Amino acid sequence: MCISDIIDLISSVSVVTASILGIWGVNAWRKETRFKRKYELAEKVLANAYEAVDVIQLIRSPFGKKNEGQTRKLEKGETPQETLILNNLYVIKERYIENIAPFKEIYSIRYNIKAVMGKEIEKPLNLILQMPRKIFNCVDQYADLLINKERYSEEERIKLTQKYSKMVYAGLTNKEEDPIYNEMKEALQDLEKECRKYLK
């Protein structure tokens, strides 16, 4: 074997080695990029979910400011007492509108989340996203109960008042008896479990 053959062999080995290293580098880069994307998405959804749960607690706070609830459009023929009741309950919707950002953020990326993280993440995420609607339904039913008392028996009124007040307003002393708080806590735990797979 002459020197030119050895040089050709070294040259060929160098090209093959460079190609293998190039392929390995591209694959490593792809893997790192995929991991980084999943990490960032998991971090983003979890951060927004924490904020959304805080918003749910905020909108349900029984304490309010003086002018809250005043943006509601009055219905024709409302009595002053009905206006007071409806305005007080409208505070919940008003606060939600003012603090809707984390919900919008989750809605905007929820299909990416499902595509990257799978279906397991859907259930806890949907629980959090659908919670405001559930609360608003209770607000409407509570308003009807307070305004149209004659439609209900005294027993029904007591039972429903307890039920709706627990759903509409956050528990101040015993959170374990707050159904919304407990649902949110469970949804967050399930969401954390799924997101932590990508945040290690």
C-alpha positions in Angstrom: 0.0 0.0 0.0 1.5 3.3 -1.1 1.3 6.7 0.6 -1.4 8.0 -1.7 -3.6 5.0 -0.8 -3.1 5.6 2.9 -4.0 9.3 2.4 -7.1 8.3 0.5 -8.1 5.9 3.3 -7.5 8.6 6.0 -9.5 11.0 3.9 -12.4 8.5 3.5 -12.4 7.7 7.2 -12.4 11.4 8.0 -15.5 12.0 5.8 -17.3 9.0 7.3 -16.4 10.2 10.9 -17.5 13.8 10.1 -20.8 12.4 8.6 -21.5 10.3 11.7 -20.7 13.2 14.1 -22.9 15.5 12.0 -25.8 13.1 12.1 -25.3 12.5 15.9 -25.1 16.3 16.4 -28.3 16.9 14.4 -30.2 14.2 16.4 -28.9 15.5 19.7 -30.0 19.0 18.7 -33.5 17.7 17.6 -33.8 15.9 20.9 -32.8 18.9 22.9 -35.1 21.2 21.0 -38.1 18.8 21.5 -37.3 18.6 25.2 -36.9 22.3 25.5 -40.3 22.9 23.7 -42.1 20.4 26.0 -40.4 21.9 29.1 -41.4 25.5 28.1 -45.0 24.4 27.3 -45.4 22.5 30.6 -44.0 25.4 32.5 -46.3 27.9 30.7 -49.5 25.8 31.2 -48.7 25.1 34.8 -48.0 28.8 35.6 -51.2 29.9 33.9 -53.2 27.2 35.7 -51.9 28.4 39.1 -52.9 31.9 38.1 -56.3 30.8 36.9 -57.0 29.0 40.1 -56.0 32.2 42.0 -58.4 34.1 39.8 -61.2 31.7 40.7 -60.5 32.3 44.4 -60.4 36.0 43.8 -63.7 36.3 42.0 -65.4 34.2 44.7 -64.2 36.4 47.6 -67.1 37.6 49.7 -65.2 40.9 50.3 -65.6 43.6 47.7 -65.0 47.2 46.9 -67.7 49.9 47.0 -68.3 50.3 43.3 -68.1 46.7 42.2 -71.1 45.3 40.3 -72.1 48.7 38.9 -71.3 47.8 35.3 -74.2 45.4 35.0 -77.0 46.5 32.6 -80.3 46.9 34.6 -83.3 44.9 33.5 -86.6 46.6 32.8 -88.8 46.8 35.9 -86.1 45.9 38.4 -86.9 46.9 42.0 -84.2 48.5 44.0 -83.8 45.4 46.1 -83.4 43.2 43.0 -80.8 45.7 41.6 -78.9 45.4 44.8 -79.0 41.6 44.8 -78.1 41.3 41.1 -75.3 43.9 41.3 -73.8 42.1 44.3 -73.8 38.8 42.4 -72.5 40.4 39.2 -69.3 41.3 41.0 -68.2 37.7 40.3 -68.6 38.0 36.6 -67.1 41.5 36.6 -63.9 40.3 38.4 -63.6 37.4 36.0 -63.7 39.8 33.0 -61.0 41.9 34.6 -58.8 38.9 35.3 -59.4 36.7 32.3 -55.8 36.7 31.0 -54.7 33.3 32.3 -57.8 31.6 30.9 -57.3 33.1 27.5 -53.6 32.0 27.5 -54.6 28.4 28.3 -57.3 28.4 25.7 -54.8 29.7 23.1 -52.3 26.8 23.7 -54.6 24.0 24.7 -54.3 22.1 21.4 -50.5 22.4 21.5 -50.7 21.1 25.1 -52.8 18.1 24.0 -50.6 17.4 21.0 -47.3 17.5 23.0 -48.4 16.0 26.3 -51.3 13.7 25.4 -54.9 13.2 26.5 -54.1 12.7 30.2 -53.7 16.4 30.6 -57.1 17.3 29.1 -59.3 16.4 32.1 -57.6 18.6 34.8 -57.2 21.4 32.3 -60.8 21.3 31.2 -61.9 21.3 34.9 -60.0 24.5 35.4 -61.2 26.1 32.2 -64.9 25.2 32.8 -65.0 26.3 36.4 -66.0 29.9 35.7 -69.0 28.8 33.7 -70.0 26.4 36.5 -69.8 29.3 39.0 -71.8 31.7 36.8 -74.6 29.1 36.5 -74.7 29.0 40.3 -74.7 32.8 40.4 -77.8 32.8 38.1 -79.6 30.2 40.1 -78.7 31.9 43.4 -80.1 35.2 42.0 -83.3 33.5 41.0 -83.6 32.0 44.5 -83.1 35.3 46.2 -85.4 37.3 43.9 -88.2 34.8 43.3 -88.5 33.4 46.9 -92.2 32.6 46.3 -91.3 29.8 43.8 -89.6 27.8 46.5 -90.7 26.2 49.8 -88.9 27.3 52.9 -87.2 23.9 53.1 -86.0 24.2 49.5 -84.9 27.8 50.0 -82.7 26.9 53.0 -81.2 23.9 51.2 -80.5 25.7 48.0 -79.2 28.8 49.7 -76.6 26.7 51.5 -75.7 24.9 48.2 -75.4 28.0 46.1 -73.6 30.2 48.6 -70.9 27.5 49.0 -70.5 27.4 45.2 -70.6 31.2 44.7 -68.5 32.4 47.6 -65.1 31.1 48.7 -65.0 29.4 52.2 -63.3 31.7 54.6 -62.7 29.4 57.5 -63.0 25.7 56.4 -61.7 25.2 52.9 -62.3 21.5 53.1 -66.0 22.2 52.9 -65.6 24.5 49.9 -66.6 22.3 46.8 -65.0 24.6 44.2 -61.7 24.9 46.2 -61.5 21.1 46.5 -62.2 20.6 42.8 -59.5 23.1 41.9 -57.0 21.5 44.3 -57.6 18.1 42.8 -57.3 19.4 39.2 -54.1 21.2 40.0 -52.6 18.1 41.6 -53.4 16.1 38.4 -52.1 18.8 36.2 -48.9 19.1 38.2 -48.4 15.3 38.0 -48.6 15.5 34.2 -46.5 18.6 33.8 -43.7 17.5 36.2 -42.9 14.7 33.7 -41.5 17.4 31.5 -40.1 19.7 34.2 -37.4 17.4 35.6 
